[in-house]
Amino acid sequence: MDAMTTLETLRDAFAAVEGVATSGIGLEANMTPDDYPMVRIVPSKLADATVIGRRRIEALIYFGQPVHEFTGGLESLYAELFAMEAALIDAARLTPGIIFDYQETILDEDRIEAYKLMAIRATIEG
């Protein structure tokens, strides 16, 4: 599977996760509150996989939602995002034709005022 097909397959799997409003490849500068809760796959490195004809993609998978949309305090928002993280990892691992190697999740440390974002660092093979 070529790199773009792999990314599109994963994008579509993330779009099917309950609660995700938009899923895409690349992180647009002009996102609006209507795009959230969002998932964006941002590839950083491509290489041949060990299996001929497959590609290995290192990527950050950003996900998040507006801070103002929670009602149970910041702890509640964290709980929702941790549940979203688990659902995204599960969706990726269950996507046919994709090998998903989860490495870590990076948190924004509450540095972004209007949105709460996290990023899954992973290697994707397809």
Salt bridges, closest charged atoms under 4 A:
ASP12 OD1 - ARG11 NE 2.92
GLU28 OE1 - ARG40 NE 2.74
ASP48 OD1 - ARG55 NH1 2.94
GLU58 OE2 - LYS45 NZ 3.90
GLU69 OE2 - HIS68 NE2 3.96
GLU104 OE2 - ARG121 NE 2.78
ASP108 OD1 - LYS116 NZ 2.27
GLU109 OE1 - ARG111 NH2 2.56
ASP110 OD1 - LYS116 NZ 2.65
GLU125 OE2 - ARG54 NE 3.31
